[in-house]
């Protein structure tokens, strides 16, 4: 079949974007009229339509359809600069569309069970459907203005969702924290876009990518008076935006607190939307980042720091959702490291596999919370595997994928990133390259330890919930409605089918999707490793070629998913995974008294990790100091400008004018007659001048 026979339809693309938006509008504006069933029906239908059409578009591209890059609507035009809605659909975009809509669809279904008793049921469905629309606008855009619209819309809806239970002070604090920290990143992002507009006089991807080589050697002068590389300045500004959205150190502090939102949105934020936006953006902008080695080194350093050091914090967390949250931070660091070593398709590939098993782990954590009557503290769990078998086995699958067990999805993407970092350190030796490699390699041990710690504390050992008499619904760990208090011993139970079905559907790709996609997405082969003449999955969209310098060098070592899987069993990453598994098994299953002893021995490191390296306190104090400074400036502004200039100044001006006018009111009739005659002469002069 020819590409023409599989041409991508503009109407299909519009339907993909608008279907979730229509569902969000119906559930949001007419939620009371259509009821709970109506709200979840219209939103699920909208996302299902979007998912099905996204799969069809990806299938068209795999069958040889030409990439789509057209404008569909022009907002306005100023000179030669146009602002328009347009779509750039290649395999990279189509893959993101499928992942976003598929995970979102399962989260929608899961929400029916999880939010069944919540008073904001219709409102929540409206928000998550709007969230999906915003993410689709972001990934499908063909210009920076539309990208920024989707970027900010995702941030706005996440603010509403993190603070969904707005009567809880912790939720309000969390969504305000997310909003403010993301504004820091977005300021850098906006500066980068402005610099692109200034330098290229356009916001269209294709034109900018085509002219990206012009940035090589070009310089600009900033306020310090020194010349800076144009490519470096633009790329670092863009990446600062990615640091905010994709929660990279030091702009990572908002993500763990986003757990204050309901579990479905935790899964959506952490798995397929928002936090992946920054990774996708840098991969899409790879033609720009390849123009600056300095920017790539900056990306590599930030990613390596995030991958290792945020993973360490997960070791000391006892809230089941926060362990998974810090896991997300660490895995985002892995993706960023891949970007920094020019392995763009490896970063996006890990983004794809991670979406499935991380959504699975979050929804499984939510299932545990439901079964434990909204308890989140793992110290009050234990022995749940016999009460919640479906949740247990799907959690095991998600954990094996996360730690990088050979033949599971996470192995193919994570191991590729580690090997790409090793190849980069060998081919371009520097302390940053070496630091990046060791950070992701040792991170495999850390990931394994905290992941199996979660499994053992939750599903194995003593049934500690029988001794726990927590006041559920009034603690920081109550991921539920405040009227769901439960006192006394908890009797766990398996979750309803609307919760367990999404777990099963996510467990399947967590096992197999890596095996079947590693060849096409990374090495240009079929799923067996043959037919190397196929184009790279993240190949080119005309001028916007994705450059994978590291992976193209490694292509000669690719012999198919089977060989890669078997080789993984004796590779260093898996040996470290095995070491983490053994240590967690000893400490949390065989010798459960060891963690308390270790906590006493390593009291100082434990306290540092519990304090999150002081980053939270630093940000809070920073915002507080900024608020105090702003308050003082505002007071000075009130005293000097508002009170001094506007209030007192205007009063003095009125008094001065009144004194002048009072002098004209003499009370003599001939004075008024003279003024009338003078006014008439002036009026006649104006008429004669302009009309006669």
ROPA-447270 format. One record per residue (C-alpha): x, y, z. Coordinates in Angstrom, 3 decimals, m for minus. Layout:
<nodes>
NODE      east     north        up
NODE         X         Y         Z
...
</nodes>
This chain:
<nodes>
NODE      east     north        up
NODE     0.000     0.000     0.000
NODE     1.211     3.502    m0.809
NODE     1.502     6.418     1.549
NODE    m1.225     8.228    m0.384
NODE    m3.658     5.434     0.406
NODE    m2.900     5.992     4.086
NODE    m2.920     9.804     4.084
NODE    m3.698    11.178     7.544
NODE    m7.005    13.017     7.645
NODE    m7.203    16.473     9.196
NODE   m10.740    15.744    10.415
NODE    m9.498    12.667    12.302
NODE    m6.852    14.753    14.041
NODE    m9.443    17.353    15.031
NODE   m11.679    14.570    16.388
NODE    m8.784    13.201    18.474
NODE    m8.253    16.579    20.108
NODE   m11.872    17.697    20.472
NODE   m13.471    14.468    21.732
NODE   m12.000    14.749    25.272
NODE   m12.743    18.492    25.308
NODE   m16.422    17.904    24.470
NODE   m16.642    15.279    27.215
NODE   m15.044    17.693    29.697
NODE   m17.511    20.469    28.784
NODE   m20.542    18.195    29.085
NODE   m19.443    16.760    32.436
NODE   m18.375    20.151    33.778
NODE   m21.290    22.352    32.712
NODE   m24.106    19.816    32.689
NODE   m22.867    17.389    35.344
NODE   m25.860    17.811    37.623
NODE   m28.301    17.387    34.773
NODE   m26.728    14.249    33.281
NODE   m25.824    12.722    36.654
NODE   m22.860    10.610    37.679
NODE   m23.416     7.922    35.060
NODE   m23.801    10.535    32.354
NODE   m20.617    12.346    33.414
NODE   m18.404     9.285    33.337
NODE   m20.080     7.990    30.172
NODE   m19.461    11.103    28.052
NODE   m15.869    11.551    29.236
NODE   m14.966     7.875    28.813
NODE   m16.579     7.855    25.374
NODE   m14.627    10.956    24.350
NODE   m11.279     9.540    25.498
NODE   m12.096     6.123    23.968
NODE   m12.793     7.750    20.590
NODE    m9.553     9.697    20.884
NODE    m7.607     6.532    21.805
NODE    m9.061     4.488    18.933
NODE    m8.333     7.214    16.372
NODE    m4.814     7.717    17.767
NODE    m4.129     4.008    17.295
NODE    m5.431     4.305    13.727
NODE    m3.113     7.257    12.996
NODE    m0.112     5.337    14.362
NODE    m1.063     2.338    12.241
NODE    m1.244     4.591     9.163
NODE     2.272     5.896     9.808
NODE     3.624     2.392    10.334
NODE     2.034     1.411     7.011
NODE     3.907     4.150     5.192
NODE     1.673     7.217     5.441
NODE     3.517    10.509     5.086
NODE     3.900    12.613     8.233
NODE     1.311    15.372     8.617
NODE     2.337    18.993     9.150
NODE    m0.389    21.547     8.430
NODE    m2.125    24.503    10.026
NODE    m5.851    24.177    10.642
NODE    m6.742    27.598    12.039
NODE    m5.028    30.995    12.190
NODE    m5.547    33.044    15.344
NODE    m3.891    36.267    14.180
NODE    m0.987    37.589    12.161
NODE     1.417    40.388    13.095
NODE     3.723    41.221    10.243
NODE     5.286    37.992     9.039
NODE     4.607    36.162    12.322
NODE     1.493    34.006    12.417
NODE    m0.215    32.443    15.420
NODE    m2.121    29.358    14.428
NODE    m3.417    25.961    15.501
NODE    m1.582    23.258    13.612
NODE    m0.569    19.629    13.916
NODE     2.775    17.924    13.345
NODE     2.084    14.183    13.326
NODE     4.968    11.784    12.889
NODE     5.721     8.497    14.660
NODE     7.001    10.310    17.744
NODE     3.776    12.286    18.093
NODE     1.535     9.334    17.225
NODE     3.211     7.148    19.850
NODE     2.691     9.870    22.473
NODE    m0.956    10.240    21.435
NODE    m1.563     6.506    21.887
NODE     0.159     6.398    25.282
NODE    m1.631     9.490    26.595
NODE    m5.098     8.406    25.484
NODE    m4.702     4.718    26.451
NODE    m3.492     5.431    29.989
NODE    m6.065     8.202    30.348
NODE    m8.848     5.838    29.253
NODE    m7.894     3.282    31.899
NODE    m7.629     6.015    34.534
NODE   m11.142     7.175    33.608
NODE   m12.501     3.649    34.076
NODE   m10.587     3.228    37.337
NODE   m12.039     6.505    38.623
NODE   m15.583     5.079    38.526
NODE   m14.650     2.786    41.406
NODE   m12.162     4.995    43.206
NODE   m14.297     8.163    43.370
NODE   m17.646     6.373    43.705
NODE   m18.605     8.122    46.958
NODE   m17.069    11.517    46.272
NODE   m19.336    14.562    46.051
NODE   m17.167    16.032    43.288
NODE   m17.584    13.001    41.006
NODE   m18.716    14.901    37.893
NODE   m16.216    17.693    38.464
NODE   m13.348    15.200    38.688
NODE   m14.275    13.527    35.404
NODE   m14.472    16.928    33.749
NODE   m10.999    17.824    35.002
NODE    m9.256    14.623    33.906
NODE   m10.859    14.784    30.467
NODE    m9.738    18.408    30.135
NODE    m6.283    17.289    31.257
NODE    m6.195    14.785    28.391
NODE    m7.237    17.464    25.879
NODE    m4.478    19.790    27.109
NODE    m1.813    17.104    26.780
NODE    m2.951    16.244    23.251
NODE    m2.747    19.904    22.232
NODE     0.793    19.954    23.583
NODE     2.136    16.850    21.841
NODE     0.331    17.407    18.519
NODE     1.359    21.046    18.045
NODE     3.516    22.181    15.156
NODE     4.451    25.557    16.609
NODE     5.710    26.985    19.881
NODE     2.671    29.124    20.635
NODE     0.341    26.122    20.600
NODE     2.928    24.150    22.540
NODE     2.927    26.861    25.201
NODE    m0.879    26.846    25.306
NODE    m0.939    23.105    25.976
NODE     1.978    23.486    28.400
NODE     0.130    26.050    30.516
NODE    m3.244    24.313    30.216
NODE    m1.753    21.098    31.612
NODE    m0.292    23.097    34.496
NODE    m3.574    24.846    35.203
NODE    m5.658    21.666    35.256
NODE    m3.040    19.911    37.411
NODE    m3.447    22.774    39.902
NODE    m7.174    22.066    40.037
NODE    m6.657    18.314    40.386
NODE    m3.904    18.349    43.009
NODE    m6.108    20.613    45.127
NODE    m9.289    18.717    44.227
NODE   m10.124    18.152    47.907
NODE    m9.935    21.880    48.538
NODE   m11.137    21.638    52.138
NODE    m7.858    19.963    53.112
NODE    m5.082    22.480    53.910
NODE    m2.400    20.017    52.739
NODE    m4.056    19.783    49.314
NODE    m4.216    23.559    48.960
NODE    m0.586    23.860    50.002
NODE     0.412    21.175    47.485
NODE    m1.370    22.702    44.511
NODE    m0.053    26.175    45.321
NODE     3.458    24.730    45.596
NODE     3.096    22.999    42.220
NODE     1.756    26.171    40.649
NODE     4.549    28.430    41.932
NODE     7.444    26.057    41.220
NODE     6.187    25.450    37.698
NODE     5.977    29.195    37.121
NODE     9.725    29.379    37.761
NODE    10.349    26.820    35.029
NODE     7.785    28.351    32.713
NODE     9.519    31.725    32.926
NODE    12.665    30.149    31.483
NODE    10.599    28.329    28.875
NODE     8.945    31.575    27.791
NODE    12.345    33.279    27.512
NODE    13.513    30.451    25.256
NODE    10.476    30.792    23.005
NODE    10.930    34.578    22.874
NODE    14.581    34.115    21.889
NODE    13.569    31.724    19.108
NODE    11.023    34.241    17.821
NODE    13.602    37.040    17.946
NODE    16.276    34.990    16.218
NODE    14.190    33.120    13.599
NODE    11.188    35.479    13.269
NODE     8.816    32.496    13.378
NODE     7.355    30.032    15.870
NODE     6.892    27.131    13.429
NODE     8.857    23.990    14.249
NODE     9.684    23.074    10.654
NODE    11.131    26.467     9.753
NODE    13.141    26.689    12.959
NODE    14.497    23.144    12.588
NODE    15.456    23.814     8.970
NODE    17.447    26.859    10.028
NODE    18.864    25.381    13.246
NODE    22.373    24.990    11.731
NODE    22.492    28.783    11.445
NODE    22.823    28.897    15.238
NODE    26.198    27.143    15.079
NODE    28.737    29.757    16.148
NODE    26.122    32.519    16.487
NODE    26.398    34.624    19.628
NODE    24.270    37.066    21.589
NODE    25.195    39.588    24.272
NODE    23.307    39.407    27.549
NODE    23.160    41.855    30.445
NODE    26.612    40.800    31.691
NODE    28.123    42.183    28.488
NODE    29.755    38.890    27.535
NODE    28.942    37.038    24.305
NODE    26.945    33.820    24.740
NODE    26.189    31.074    22.266
NODE    22.691    31.568    20.858
NODE    22.083    27.812    20.800
NODE    23.226    27.397    24.405
NODE    21.069    30.230    25.746
NODE    17.959    29.100    23.874
NODE    18.343    25.404    24.744
NODE    19.055    26.002    28.436
NODE    16.037    28.311    28.691
NODE    13.843    25.679    27.036
NODE    15.242    22.996    29.322
NODE    14.508    25.080    32.428
NODE    10.873    24.808    31.364
NODE    11.328    21.038    31.087
NODE    12.904    20.998    34.562
NODE     9.701    22.425    35.995
NODE     7.231    20.210    34.140
NODE     9.334    17.040    34.338
NODE    10.343    17.685    37.953
NODE    14.134    17.826    37.673
NODE    16.335    18.986    40.544
NODE    15.934    21.622    41.939
NODE    12.433    22.178    40.493
NODE    11.306    18.704    41.606
NODE     9.829    19.597    44.987
NODE     6.241    19.923    43.774
NODE     5.856    16.381    42.447
NODE     5.850    14.327    45.696
NODE     3.323    16.724    47.222
NODE     1.051    16.217    44.219
NODE     0.088    12.968    45.982
NODE    m2.422    15.085    47.892
NODE    m4.695    14.745    44.867
NODE    m6.791    11.592    44.353
NODE    m4.834     8.527    43.214
NODE    m6.245     8.514    39.638
NODE    m4.751    11.915    38.956
NODE    m1.486    10.864    40.589
NODE    m1.288     8.090    38.006
NODE    m2.202    10.430    35.161
NODE     0.285    13.134    36.162
NODE     3.146    10.731    36.841
NODE     2.643     8.222    34.037
NODE     1.462     9.640    30.739
NODE     0.933    13.369    31.058
NODE     2.484    16.526    32.461
NODE     5.795    15.133    33.773
NODE     6.484    13.565    30.391
NODE     5.841    16.875    28.628
NODE     9.346    18.154    29.296
NODE    10.975    14.934    28.053
NODE     8.860    14.999    24.893
NODE     9.636    18.668    24.302
NODE    13.415    18.205    24.474
NODE    13.216    15.146    22.194
NODE    11.131    17.123    19.718
NODE    13.637    19.997    19.895
NODE    16.639    17.690    19.356
NODE    17.771    19.561    16.198
NODE    18.257    22.615    18.427
NODE    19.929    20.823    21.342
NODE    22.412    19.152    18.978
NODE    23.753    22.634    18.244
NODE    25.044    23.065    21.818
NODE    27.290    20.613    23.630
NODE    27.154    22.864    26.695
NODE    23.368    22.588    26.866
NODE    23.527    18.796    26.493
NODE    26.064    18.571    29.336
NODE    23.764    20.694    31.485
NODE    20.859    18.356    30.676
NODE    23.030    15.319    31.490
NODE    24.170    16.704    34.847
NODE    20.659    17.647    35.989
NODE    19.244    14.281    34.887
NODE    21.960    12.260    36.619
NODE    21.512    14.191    39.866
NODE    17.759    13.650    39.751
NODE    18.026     9.949    38.879
NODE    20.225     9.003    41.813
NODE    19.567    11.434    44.647
NODE    15.767    11.568    44.457
NODE    15.718     7.764    44.327
NODE    17.547     7.694    47.666
NODE    14.712     9.670    49.260
NODE    12.276     6.894    48.266
NODE    14.131     4.516    50.592
NODE    12.922     6.322    53.740
NODE     9.316     7.003    52.673
NODE     6.485     5.153    54.427
NODE     3.545     6.557    52.461
NODE     2.907     4.029    49.683
NODE     2.106     6.728    47.122
NODE     5.167     8.801    47.972
NODE     7.485     5.848    47.387
NODE     6.061     5.546    43.878
NODE     6.270     9.332    43.484
NODE     9.998     9.421    44.225
NODE    10.381     6.491    41.855
NODE     8.854     8.705    39.160
NODE    11.367    11.454    39.911
NODE    14.225     8.982    39.553
NODE    12.909     7.527    36.284
NODE    12.437    11.001    34.846
NODE    16.097    11.520    35.661
NODE    16.933     8.450    33.576
NODE    15.025     9.882    30.629
NODE    16.819    13.207    31.021
NODE    20.213    11.471    31.080
NODE    19.298     9.831    27.770
NODE    18.488    13.259    26.346
NODE    21.819    14.593    27.590
NODE    23.797    11.872    25.765
NODE    21.830    12.474    22.531
NODE    19.934     9.182    22.868
NODE    16.621    10.902    22.206
NODE    14.706     7.852    21.056
NODE    15.906     5.939    24.134
NODE    14.461     8.715    26.325
NODE    11.119     8.632    24.536
NODE    11.152     4.818    24.519
NODE    11.583     4.769    28.318
NODE     8.837     7.387    28.528
NODE     6.523     4.964    26.711
NODE     7.335     1.825    28.717
NODE     7.394     3.788    31.981
NODE     3.890     5.112    31.309
NODE     2.438     1.601    31.508
NODE     4.187     0.201    34.559
NODE     4.143     3.462    36.508
NODE     0.410     3.921    35.906
NODE     0.041     0.301    37.011
NODE     1.979     0.904    40.239
NODE     0.023     4.053    41.090
NODE    m3.343     2.456    40.427
NODE    m2.251    m0.632    42.395
NODE    m1.292     1.660    45.278
NODE    m4.758     3.204    45.014
NODE    m6.288    m0.264    45.078
NODE    m4.365    m1.002    48.292
NODE    m5.627     2.276    49.740
NODE    m9.221     1.295    48.908
NODE    m8.745    m2.187    50.364
NODE    m7.205    m0.697    53.514
NODE   m10.107     1.740    53.972
NODE    m8.002     4.692    52.820
NODE    m4.855     3.984    54.793
NODE    m1.581     4.917    53.045
NODE     1.053     4.205    55.702
NODE     2.878     0.973    54.800
NODE     3.808     0.484    58.460
NODE     0.122    m0.255    59.084
NODE    m0.157    m2.845    56.319
NODE     1.535    m6.210    55.771
NODE     0.262    m9.625    54.678
NODE    m2.172    m8.195    52.105
NODE    m1.327   m10.630    49.306
NODE    m3.893   m13.192    50.434
NODE    m6.621   m10.552    50.762
NODE    m5.891    m8.716    47.495
NODE    m4.468   m11.285    45.039
NODE    m5.120    m9.308    41.830
NODE    m3.604    m6.151    43.279
NODE    m0.640    m8.144    44.593
NODE     0.263    m9.913    41.358
NODE    m0.158    m6.799    39.231
NODE     2.046    m4.924    41.719
NODE     4.688    m7.641    41.348
NODE     4.561    m7.242    37.555
NODE     4.858    m3.455    37.811
NODE     7.785    m3.790    40.224
NODE     9.653    m6.259    38.006
NODE     9.193    m3.897    35.056
NODE    10.316    m0.874    37.076
NODE    13.535    m2.418    38.380
NODE    14.517    m3.605    34.898
NODE    14.087    m7.373    35.079
NODE    15.176    m8.891    31.734
NODE    12.338    m9.448    29.231
NODE    10.013    m7.057    31.100
NODE     9.258    m3.732    29.416
NODE    11.296    m1.565    31.752
NODE    14.414    m3.655    31.124
NODE    14.656    m2.844    27.420
NODE    14.321     0.905    27.858
NODE    16.235     1.308    31.125
NODE    19.125    m0.947    30.113
NODE    19.413     0.934    26.821
NODE    19.763     4.240    28.672
NODE    22.482     2.820    30.943
NODE    24.380     1.426    27.940
NODE    23.963     4.702    26.060
NODE    25.400     6.583    29.067
NODE    28.314     4.125    29.167
NODE    28.957     4.568    25.442
NODE    28.867     8.351    25.826
NODE    31.344     8.231    28.725
NODE    33.653     6.116    26.557
NODE    33.357     8.179    23.366
NODE    33.311    11.650    24.927
NODE    35.123    11.222    28.262
NODE    34.547    13.942    30.825
NODE    33.671    14.099    34.492
NODE    30.046    14.896    33.618
NODE    29.797    11.869    31.319
NODE    31.343     9.605    33.979
NODE    29.054    11.051    36.661
NODE    26.023    10.446    34.437
NODE    26.940     6.808    33.847
NODE    27.567     5.951    37.493
NODE    24.418     7.778    38.604
NODE    22.136     5.690    36.378
NODE    24.067     2.481    37.077
NODE    23.945     2.799    40.882
NODE    20.377     4.028    40.552
NODE    19.449     0.485    39.477
NODE    20.368    m0.749    42.986
NODE    18.458     2.063    44.685
NODE    15.360     1.470    42.540
NODE    15.399    m2.236    43.289
NODE    15.771    m1.724    47.036
NODE    12.905     0.743    47.545
NODE    10.636    m1.133    45.110
NODE    10.956    m4.497    46.858
NODE    10.792    m2.731    50.224
NODE     7.352    m1.477    49.181
NODE     6.261    m4.976    48.152
NODE     7.425    m6.586    51.400
NODE     6.017    m3.916    53.717
NODE     2.642    m3.975    51.955
NODE     2.008    m7.584    50.968
NODE     4.276    m9.744    53.153
NODE     5.062   m10.272    56.814
NODE     2.921    m9.631    59.858
NODE    m0.622    m8.323    59.361
NODE     0.103    m5.054    61.131
NODE    m3.272    m3.561    60.214
NODE    m4.850    m5.631    62.994
NODE    m2.856    m3.655    65.537
NODE    m3.445    m0.285    63.902
NODE    m6.271     1.888    65.180
NODE    m5.718     4.876    62.950
NODE    m8.122     7.711    62.604
NODE    m8.550     7.411    58.834
NODE    m9.562    10.626    57.166
NODE    m7.817    13.106    59.459
NODE    m4.172    12.373    58.778
NODE    m1.844    13.468    56.042
NODE    m2.052     9.957    54.664
NODE    m5.789     9.860    54.093
NODE    m6.226     9.835    50.314
NODE    m9.972    10.027    50.623
NODE   m12.893    12.096    51.655
NODE   m12.986    13.450    55.167
NODE   m16.230    11.667    55.949
NODE   m14.613     8.265    55.445
NODE   m13.348     7.857    58.956
NODE   m12.791     4.267    59.975
NODE   m11.896     3.254    63.505
NODE   m10.627    m0.026    64.836
NODE    m9.021    m2.990    63.095
NODE    m9.122    m2.890    59.320
NODE   m10.252    m5.940    57.337
NODE    m8.707    m5.596    53.873
NODE   m10.618    m6.547    50.743
NODE    m9.971    m6.772    47.027
NODE   m11.078    m3.779    44.983
NODE   m14.088    m3.871    42.608
NODE   m13.656    m4.851    38.952
NODE   m13.610    m1.254    37.706
NODE   m10.378    m0.917    39.687
NODE    m8.794    m4.325    39.027
NODE    m9.588    m4.411    35.285
NODE    m7.368    m1.401    34.509
NODE    m4.635    m3.039    36.602
NODE    m4.770    m6.172    34.453
NODE    m4.887    m4.169    31.209
NODE    m1.820    m2.182    32.289
NODE     0.033    m5.275    33.495
NODE    m0.061    m6.813    30.007
NODE     1.956    m4.064    28.237
NODE     4.194    m3.795    31.317
NODE     5.322    m7.317    30.460
NODE     5.335    m7.485    26.664
NODE     5.407    m4.037    25.069
NODE     9.158    m3.638    25.494
NODE     9.946    m6.949    23.790
NODE     7.864    m6.148    20.719
NODE     8.838    m2.494    20.290
NODE    12.532    m2.215    21.150
NODE    13.643    m3.107    17.620
NODE    11.328    m0.785    15.682
NODE    11.659     2.145    18.092
NODE    15.396     2.094    18.672
NODE    17.235     0.213    15.955
NODE    15.082     0.351    12.826
NODE    14.365    m3.388    12.710
NODE    11.224    m5.476    13.056
NODE    10.340    m6.917    16.454
NODE    12.557    m9.971    15.924
NODE    15.648    m7.897    15.146
NODE    15.712    m8.477    11.380
NODE    15.093    m6.310     8.307
NODE    17.376    m3.460     9.292
NODE    16.346    m1.436     6.237
NODE    13.289    m0.143     8.135
NODE    13.506     3.550     9.083
NODE    14.062     4.550    12.679
NODE    10.827     4.762    14.609
NODE    11.746     8.301    15.584
NODE    13.051     8.949    12.107
NODE    12.645    12.212    10.285
NODE     9.802    14.540     9.502
NODE    11.503    16.177     6.541
NODE    13.915    18.658     8.125
NODE    13.180    17.711    11.759
NODE    15.484    14.717    11.965
NODE    15.847    13.078    15.369
NODE    19.562    12.582    15.910
NODE    20.473     9.559    17.998
NODE    24.228     9.711    17.823
NODE    24.848     7.173    20.583
NODE    22.259     4.638    19.479
NODE    23.363     4.739    15.848
NODE    26.876     3.865    16.970
NODE    25.463     0.970    19.044
NODE    23.289    m0.365    16.235
NODE    25.952    m2.877    15.158
NODE    25.621    m4.596    18.552
NODE    21.853    m5.120    18.247
NODE    20.866    m8.767    17.689
NODE    17.194    m8.767    18.672
NODE    15.165    m8.684    21.903
NODE    15.917   m12.309    22.868
NODE    19.680   m11.832    22.787
NODE    19.366    m8.537    24.640
NODE    17.182   m10.153    27.317
NODE    19.492   m13.117    27.953
NODE    22.520   m10.861    27.948
NODE    20.806    m8.709    30.573
NODE    20.974   m11.457    33.206
NODE    24.740   m11.090    33.584
NODE    25.048    m7.367    32.833
NODE    26.055    m5.001    35.693
NODE    22.613    m3.311    35.998
NODE    20.820    m6.595    36.713
NODE    23.492    m7.665    39.207
NODE    22.820    m4.426    41.102
NODE    19.060    m5.060    40.844
NODE    19.657    m8.507    42.325
NODE    21.713    m6.995    45.159
NODE    18.909    m4.533    45.956
NODE    16.368    m7.366    45.939
NODE    18.483    m9.501    48.306
NODE    19.056    m6.616    50.730
NODE    15.346    m5.717    50.787
NODE    14.426    m9.391    51.296
NODE    16.783    m9.721    54.242
NODE    15.718    m6.479    55.911
NODE    11.965    m6.550    55.339
NODE    11.113   m10.258    55.226
NODE    13.724   m12.508    56.820
NODE    14.971   m10.098    59.524
NODE    12.257    m7.457    60.034
NODE    14.075    m6.061    63.075
NODE    17.035    m4.931    60.940
NODE    15.466    m1.680    59.596
NODE    15.170    m0.277    63.139
NODE    18.816    m1.137    63.863
NODE    19.931     0.339    60.538
NODE    17.967     3.525    61.285
NODE    19.913     3.956    64.540
NODE    23.272     3.292    62.889
NODE    22.602     5.551    59.897
NODE    20.626     8.180    61.813
NODE    22.293    11.180    60.141
NODE    21.868    10.015    56.501
NODE    18.313     8.953    57.334
NODE    17.504    12.387    58.727
NODE    19.016    14.069    55.655
NODE    16.879    11.912    53.360
NODE    13.760    12.472    55.457
NODE    14.425    16.212    55.217
NODE    14.776    15.737    51.427
NODE    18.205    17.399    51.520
NODE    16.522    20.539    52.875
NODE    15.203    21.404    49.414
NODE    11.587    21.677    50.539
NODE    12.499    23.999    53.386
NODE    14.697    26.043    51.060
NODE    11.875    26.542    48.579
NODE     9.348    27.354    51.296
NODE    11.719    29.871    52.894
NODE    12.496    31.265    49.467
NODE     8.834    31.778    48.669
NODE     8.271    33.190    52.158
NODE    11.193    35.614    51.780
NODE     9.901    36.572    48.368
NODE     6.464    37.142    49.852
NODE     7.922    39.321    52.630
NODE     9.967    41.309    50.106
NODE     6.943    41.663    47.858
NODE     4.893    42.768    50.853
NODE     7.453    45.411    51.786
NODE     7.686    46.640    48.211
NODE     3.910    46.694    48.070
NODE     3.763    48.727    51.278
NODE     6.346    51.157    49.948
NODE     4.374    51.297    46.716
NODE     1.227    52.050    48.720
NODE     2.953    54.758    50.748
NODE     4.956    56.433    47.998
NODE     3.024    55.723    44.798
NODE    m0.572    54.889    45.666
NODE    m0.976    57.114    48.723
NODE     1.683    59.678    47.785
NODE     1.150    60.118    44.067
NODE    m2.366    58.917    43.367
NODE    m4.318    59.630    46.549
NODE    m2.522    62.612    48.093
NODE    m1.233    63.832    44.738
NODE    m4.654    63.754    43.105
NODE    m6.152    65.494    46.145
NODE    m3.581    68.286    45.835
NODE    m4.222    68.513    42.100
NODE    m7.968    68.812    42.666
NODE    m7.398    71.435    45.361
NODE    m5.136    73.435    43.026
NODE    m7.691    73.241    40.196
NODE   m10.497    74.208    42.524
NODE    m8.602    77.303    43.632
NODE    m8.133    78.335    40.007
NODE   m11.794    77.744    39.173
NODE   m12.926    79.590    42.300
NODE   m11.124    82.698    41.093
NODE   m13.101    82.632    37.830
NODE   m16.391    82.626    39.757
NODE   m16.423    86.340    40.556
NODE   m20.216    86.751    40.669
NODE   m20.153    89.691    38.165
NODE   m22.454    89.294    35.138
NODE   m20.121    91.063    32.673
NODE   m17.336    88.557    33.508
NODE   m19.587    85.650    32.457
NODE   m20.737    87.509    29.286
NODE   m17.101    88.171    28.320
NODE   m16.249    84.461    28.792
NODE   m19.220    83.410    26.602
NODE   m18.195    85.815    23.790
NODE   m14.586    84.604    23.965
NODE   m15.736    80.964    23.751
NODE   m17.983    81.745    20.777
NODE   m15.086    83.395    18.891
NODE   m12.880    80.331    19.469
NODE   m15.654    77.986    18.296
NODE   m16.265    80.016    15.135
NODE   m12.553    80.040    14.383
NODE   m12.432    76.214    14.581
NODE   m15.456    75.875    12.267
NODE   m14.042    78.268     9.680
NODE   m10.645    76.544     9.771
NODE   m11.794    72.949     9.310
NODE   m15.229    73.039     7.619
NODE   m15.334    76.131     5.398
</nodes>
